[in-house]
Amino acid sequence: PPCPIAGFLVPVAMLIGYYIVKAEPAVQVLNKQVADVTGGSISEKTMMTGLSIGMALSLGFSLFRVITGLPLMAFLL
């Protein structure tokens, strides 16, 4: 059975992942470069939000997989 504290760990990991991307200076530079190259059609805010949410989901799914022991193929399908 999964760890009883899993309901707490997964959301905390997701929050940490979200804010790690928000605080990373290299990601901020990347966002500015993408906004410049695309002429603003992909805004810095949109890019930052997408990257942050992507990282949060990745960490959430990864930790959930580790806690439950589900095989990777279950997530890929």
C-alpha positions in Angstrom: 0.0 0.0 0.0 1.1 3.6 -0.7 2.6 5.7 2.1 -0.1 7.4 4.1 1.7 10.7 3.8 1.6 10.5 -0.1 -1.4 12.8 -0.2 0.9 15.4 1.3 4.1 14.7 -0.5 2.9 14.8 -4.1 1.3 18.3 -3.9 4.4 19.6 -2.0 6.7 18.2 -4.7 4.5 19.9 -7.3 4.7 23.3 -5.5 8.5 23.0 -5.2 8.9 22.1 -8.9 6.6 25.1 -9.9 8.6 27.6 -7.9 12.0 26.2 -8.8 11.3 27.0 -12.4 9.9 30.4 -11.5 13.2 31.3 -9.6 15.7 29.9 -12.2 17.5 32.8 -13.9 18.4 30.7 -16.9 14.7 30.1 -17.6 14.0 33.8 -17.3 16.6 34.5 -20.0 15.2 31.7 -22.2 11.7 33.2 -21.9 13.0 36.6 -22.9 14.9 35.1 -25.9 11.8 33.2 -27.0 9.6 36.3 -26.7 12.1 38.3 -28.8 12.5 35.6 -31.5 8.8 35.1 -31.9 8.0 38.8 -31.9 6.0 38.5 -28.8 3.6 35.8 -30.1 4.8 33.6 -27.3 4.9 35.9 -24.3 7.3 35.6 -21.4 4.4 35.0 -19.1 2.9 32.2 -21.2 6.3 30.5 -21.5 7.0 30.7 -17.8 3.6 29.4 -16.9 3.9 26.5 -19.3 7.3 25.5 -18.1 6.3 25.8 -14.4 3.2 23.7 -14.8 5.1 21.1 -16.8 7.8 20.8 -14.1 5.1 20.6 -11.4 3.3 17.8 -13.3 6.6 16.0 -14.0 7.6 16.0 -10.3 4.1 15.1 -9.2 3.8 12.1 -11.5 7.4 11.0 -10.7 6.8 11.0 -7.0 3.4 9.3 -7.3 5.1 6.6 -9.4 7.9 6.1 -6.9 5.4 5.9 -4.0 2.9 3.6 -5.6 5.5 1.5 -7.5 3.5 1.7 -10.8 5.5 0.8 -13.9 6.5 3.6 -16.2 4.4 2.0 -19.0 1.2 2.6 -17.1 1.9 6.4 -17.3 3.0 6.3 -20.9 -0.2 4.6 -22.0 
